[in-house]
């Protein structure tokens, strides 16, 4: 069933795009040979969309406090998406994507200079056209065979498409796929490598997510679309990574990115100056806030140009030979560290005491990829073991790990899905072991720990255990609802019996912020009485997310 182009559709689009880029990130990174073969395009696009999705979620959360019965206004949601992408844009392709979204927002929100659309389909056609115009305006020296070409093809495909907004989105997506498959014949470096354009592939994923959102799909449903038609020219990138020397020629030494508060006149002068300083110049934004991206040999001069134009901040300078420099700088670093995402002050204190660098999520929100990268930097180690402790953080953690690797840190991501798996992994961590041996031991310990959590249903819903009502206690084992009960301790006893039926030597109970100690006492007695030789350990985690988290090793 087709979905209206409204606030819910924008939110679904962001979630689906983030999910799609998370799955495709490594593949996109592997084919990144233009403009610099630095293998980070997929990661940068993921982090850009993550920022957009977070901004949209913030609008929904804020609106829910004042009017929970209705979604936020469509223009507010679209502006949030565009603004979030702008302030979180990473790399050349991420910056161009941010400008594409900003161009769409100009039309979809009815900003000055755009005529009101007659329906969703017409608005989407004009939005995609304006997006392309904006992107070409933001790139100092446009090159065909890149994400710009793919975006233009999408707009052309949408312009002639009949039907509703979902049909227009589908036409844009199909046109973009066709254009992507042709990029190796348009850009020599792509043809030599036998790959399609990495940024273009990322855009196709984003357009595919829009198609799915307007078709009524939600995040978590696998796409049935092949991203690009299989041809001899595009087959290689599915299985092979690209050597770093395929871009050819001498490239600038640094990538410089910053946000800039400045007026239009100052930005026009800045474009001229940066264009003379370097390559791959992209300046996007407007209304006093801009995202500046350029490749230069003199990073200081690029930043100074921003200072003269206005107020630059969030300045990021990346040396394209950073890996070797980072290895030199890390002589004073610790050899190994563990970074763990844990909810609640009690768990945070426990993991900190065990030597981990802790990321504490805000209530009701997950940490961003940038927050995970910052935690890895704070750990200041040559080798880092990353414990996300949440199944929904897997893709975000993978993107953060890839970004940290690009900065010269050796990162191993252990896909822990619950804090109790993280505790088990941390318990066997030995910094004195070889890195690979330590990762294997920690992974084995996490994998040997089954997990459950008790939650309170917010509304009536169908579950794998039957229909629950608002206020029911749900017992989720390994992520699936297995028990529905009326009271926390009794439901937890049933959960424990089911988990221990498969065997176990130790039970870990992590109490939430408002759970009394009497619950833990009752559950300890239950384990002692019904399961001989099983030990129980209790931690007061303090988490708001779940009243009780259970682990069985």
N, C-alpha and C positions, 0 to 999 in steps of 0.2 A: 504494500500500500504506500503510495507516495506521501511524503511529508511536506507540510507547509514550510516555507522559508521563514522561520521564526526563531526566537531565542533558543528554544529546545533543540532545533536543528543545528544551530551554530555550536551549541555545547556538544552535541553528538558528533559533529564534524571534527571538532578539536580532539575529542577523545579517540575517535576512529583514526585520525591522522597520526596521533601519537602512538597508537597501537601498531599501525602499519609501518611507521618509520622505525619503531623499536624492533620489529621483526626483520626489516630490510637494512638496518643500520650497518651491519658488518659487510653485507654485500655492496652497499653504496660506498663505504669506506674503501673497499678493496679495488674498486674501479676508478678511484679518484686520481686522474692524471692531469687534469687541467683546472685552473691555470697553474697550480703547483701540485706536484704529486706527493702531497703530505698525508694522504689517507685519513682525512677527518671530515669529509663532506657529510656523510651519513650522521655522524655524531653531532656535527654543528646544526644540521637541520632538525634533528631530534630535540636538541636543547632549545632551539628557537621555538618550535611548536609547543614544547613543554611550558615555556614561559607564556605563550598565548593561551594555552589551556588553563594554566593556573589563574591567569587574569579573569578569564570567563567564569571559572568556578567561584572566584572571589565575589563577582557580581551576583551570582546565584545565592551564595551564602549570605551576603549582605541583605539582599532583597527578602530572603526567607525570614529574617528577624522582624520585618515590618509587615509583610504580606505573604505568609506562607502558602496561601491558597492559589497563587498565580505566579507565573514565571516573570522575570524582569522584562523591561521593555526591550524590544528587538534592537533599536539603535544603540542602547547602552551596552548590549552584549557584543554587537559588532565592533563598536569602538574599543571595547576592552580587549577583544581578540587582536585587533590591529596594534593597539598600544603595547600589549604584552609581547607581541612578536618583535616590535621595534626595540623595546628596552632589553630584550633577551637575545637579540639576533647575534649569531655567531658565524664567523667566516663569510666568504664571498657569497655562497649560495643562500645561507641563512639570511643575510642582509637583503638580498634580492627578493627572497620569499616574503620578508617583512614588508617590503614596498609593494609587492603584489597584493598582499592582504590590505594594506592601507588604501591602495587604489580601489579595491572592491568596496571598502568601507565608505569611500566618498560617495559612491552611487547608492549603496544599500541603506545608508543613513539619510540620504537626501541632503547632503551638504550643499552649500552654495555652489552654483555652476553646474549642477546636475538637474535635469528635468525629472519630475516624479514619474515613476514607471506605472504602466497600466496593470501589470500583474507580476507575479513572482518570476515567471519565465523571462519576461522582458527585462526586469531588473537584473536578473542574473546574467543575461547576454551582455547588457551594457556594463555591468560590474566587471566582467572578465575582460572586456575591451579596455576599460579604464585602467585595470590592473596592469595590462601590458604597456599601455602608454606611460604609466607612472614608472614602471621598472626601467624602460628604455631611457626615461628622463634622468633616472638616478645613476645609471652606469655611464661613466665618462667615455669609454670606448667600447661600444657593444660589439660582440663577436657572435657570428651565427654558428649554429651547431652546438649551442649551449642551452641552459635553462631558459634563456630569453626566447630562443627559437621554439622551444616546446610550449612556452606560455602563449606565444603568438598563434601557434597552430590550434591550441585549445580555444582561444577566443574566436578564431575563424570557424572552427567546427561548431561552436555554440551559436554563432551569428545566423547560420542557415538552418538551425535545428527547429523543427516544429514541436508542438506539445507543451507539457507543463515543465516546471523547474527541474524535476527529476530527469526528464528526457533531455533537457538542455545540458544538464551536468553530465549525463552519460555521453552525449555527443562530444562535449569538450574533452572528456576523458579518453574516448576512443581516438580522437584527432591527436591528442597529446601522445598517446602510445605509438601511433604511426610515425609522428615526427621524431620521437625518441629513437626509434629503430633506424632512422635515416641519419642520425647525427655522426656516425663514424665516417660517412661519405662527405660530410660538410666541414669537418675540422680534422686537419692532418694528424695531430697527435692522437686523436681517438682512433683513427683508421690504423695507425701504426700499432697501437696497443690492442686493437680488436675489441674495443669496448664502446659502450654508449656513454653519453655524458652523465656524470654522477649527479650533478645538480638537477638535470632534467629527469633522471630516474626518481629522485626525491619528490619533484613536483608531481610526477605521475601518481606517486603514492598518495599525495595530498589530494589530488583531484579525484582519485578513486575513492578516498574517504568521503569526499563531498557527495559523490554519486551514491554511496551506501547510506549516508545520513539522510539524504532526500528520498531514499527508497524505504526509509523507516528502520534501518538496521541500527544496532547498538554495538558498543565496544565489546570485544570478546568473541564475536562471531567471525570465524575465518572467512576471508574473501575467497571467492571462487575464480576471480580473474587472474590470468597470467599477466604480469606487469607489462611485458613487451613481447611482441611476436618473435618466435624463435627463427633466427636466420643464421647462415654461416657467419655473417659479420658480427652477430651479437652473442653467439653461443659461448665464446671463450670466457666472457666475464662471469658466467655462472659458476665456473669451477676453478678459475685461476686468479690469483691476485697479480697486480701489475707491478713491474719493477719501477723503482723510484726515479729512474733516469729517462723515462719516456717523454717527459714534458719537453726536453730538448733545450739547449741554450742556457746561458747564465740567467738565473733568476735573482730577484732582490732577496736580501737576507732576512728581512723582518716582515711580519704581518702586524699592522697597527690597527686597533679598533677602539673607538670610544664613543660615548654618548656626548652630545654637544648641545648646550643651550645657546642659541644665537639667532639673529634675525636673518631674513632672506638675503639681504644685501651682503652681509658678512659671509654667508655660506657660499654665495656666488664667487666671491674673491677666494675663499678657501678651496673651492673646486679647482680653480685655475692654478693655484699654488701647488696643491697636492698632485695634480695631473703632471706637473713639471717634475715633481720629486720622484714619482714612482709609477707603478702599474696597478691594474685591477682595482681602480678607484670606483667605489660605490658610495654615494652619499644619499641617504634616504630619510624621509620624515617630513616634517613641516610643522607649522603652528608653533615655532620656537624650539622644537625638540628634534634632533637629528641623530642618526646613527652613521658614523663615518668608518669606512673600511678602506685600507690601502696597503699595498706591498711596496716596501721601500728599503733602501740600504741605510738611510739615516733616520732611525726611528725618532730620535730627539727632535729633528726638524719637523717631522710630521706632527708631533705633539705640540711643539711650539706654534705651529700654524693654527692649531685648534685653540690655543690660549689667546692668540691674537684675534681670532674670530669670535670668541665667546667664552663660555665656561665648560671645558671638557671634564668628564668624570667617567668612572668605571673604565679606566684606561687599561687595555690589555695589549701587551707586546709579546709576540711569539717569534722566537728565532727558528727559522726553518731547519737549522742544524742543531736544534735544542737538545736532541737526545745525547749527543756526544758531550756538549757543554754540561748537561745535567749530570752525567756520570762523573765529570770532573768536580762539580760543586758538591756532590753528595758524599764526599770523603768524610765530612763532619757529621753526617746524618747517622741516626740509629740504623742498625742493619735491618730490623724488621719491626712492624707494628700491626696491630689489629684495629680496624675501624668497624664499629658496630652501631646499627640503628636500633634503639631501644626506647619503648614508651614508658613514661613514669620515672619519678625521681629515684625510687628505690632500686629499680633495675639499672638505672644510669649509674648510681653509686656503686652497685655490685660490680658492674663491668669495668668501671673506672678503677676500682680497687684491684681488679685482676689485670690491669695494665692496658686496657683498650681505650682508644679515642672514641668518644661517644657522640652520636648524633641523636638529639632528642626531638622527635617530631612535635609540631604544634598540635593541640587537640583537634581532631577531626580533619587533619591535613597530613599529607605525606611530604617528606623532604624532597626538594628539587635536586636535579642532577648537579647543579652548581653547588648546592650545600654539601653534597657528598664529596665533590671534588675538593672543596675547601677543607673538609675534614681530613681527607687524604693528605693535603698539603700540611695541615696542622700536625699530623702524625710525624712528619719530617723523617721519613725512613726510606731506605733504598727499596725495601720490599714491604708490601702491604697486603694483608688479608682482609677482604671486605665482606662483612656479614650484614645483608639487608634485613633479615629476620621478618620478611613480609613477602608473600607471593606476588603481590601487586607491584612491588618495587623492583622486580627482576630486570625489566628493560631499562628503567631509570638508572639502576646500579650498573648495568652493563655499559651504558653510555658514559657514566662517570668514570668507570674503570678505564675505558678506552681513552678518554681525555687525559687521565692521569698518566697512562702509558705514553701518550704523545709528549708528555712533559718529562719523561725519563724515569718514571717510577715503575717498578715491576709490581703489577697488581694481580692478585688471584681473587676471583669472585666465587665464593661458596654460596650456592643458591638456597640459603636457609629461609624457611617460610614462616617461622614463628620464633619469638624470643627464646623459648625453651630449647630450640635447636641451636640457637646462637650460644646459649649458656653451655650446652654440651660440647660444642666445638671449642669454646674458649677454655673449658676445663682441661682439654688435652693439648692445648697450645704450648709448644716448647720452642722458644726463640733460638736455642742452641742447635736445633736440628737443621739439616738442609731444608731449603725453602719448599721444595717439592714434597719431601717426606712429611713436613709439617702440614702442608695443605691437604695431603692425602689422609693423614690421621684426623684432622679437623673435619674433613668432609665425611669420613666414615662415622665419626661420632654424631654428627648432625643427622646423617641418613639413618642411623640406628635409633633415633628418637622420634617416636610418634607424638603428635601434638593435637591438642584440642583446646577449644575455648568456649566459655559460657557467655551468652549474650542475651539481651532482652529484646524481643520483637517490638518494632515500632508500629507495625500495622498488620492487618490480616494478609496472609500470603501463602502461596503453595510452596512446599518444600519437599525434599526427598523423603522426609519422615511423615508427611501429611500436611494438613492445613493448620497453620498457627494463627493465633489471635494476638492483637496488640497486648503487650504485657506478659506474654508467655516467655518462659525461659527456654532458650534454644541451646542444645549441646552440639557443637560442630566438631567432628572428628576428621582430621586431615583435610579441613576446608569444607566438608559437606555436613549439612544438618542431619544428625543421626537420632537425636532425642528431642522431644518436646515435653516440657514439664511445667509445673506451676510454681515451683519453689527452687531456689538456687542449690542448696545443699543436696536435696534429694535427687535433682537432675544430675548434679555432678557425680553422685554415687553411681547412678546408672551408667554414665559416661565412663567412669573408672572401671566398672565391671566389664564393660564391652571391650575396652582397650586391653585390660589385663587378661582377658580370655585368650588372647594370642600370645601371652607370655610377657615377662618384664621383670626387671631386677630393682628398678628405682622409679619412684614417682616424684615429680617436681610440681609443686603447687605455687603459682604466682598470684597473690591476692591483689585485686584492684583497689582503688583509692577508698571506697566506702564499704568494703567487705569486712565484717568483724572477725576477730581471731577465732571466735567460736565455730565459724564455718570450717576453718582449717583443722581445728581440734576434732570436729566430727568426722571429717574426711580421713584424717590420720587413723582414728579408731576404726573406721570402716575398712581401710586397707589392712590394718593389723589383724582384724577379725576374720577377714575373708580371703586374704592372700598372704600366706606364710612366706617368709624369707624375702618379702618385698619391702625395701626401705622407702621412707618418705622424707623429703626435704621441702621446707616452706620458705618462701621469700615474700616479703611485703613489697610488691612492685610499684604500687602507687599509680598504675596506669588508669586512664579514664576510658580507654577504648573497650575494655572487656572486664567484667567483674572478676573473672577467674580464667587463668591460662594453665593448662595441664600438659605435662610432658611425661612420657613413659619410655624409659631406656631399657 
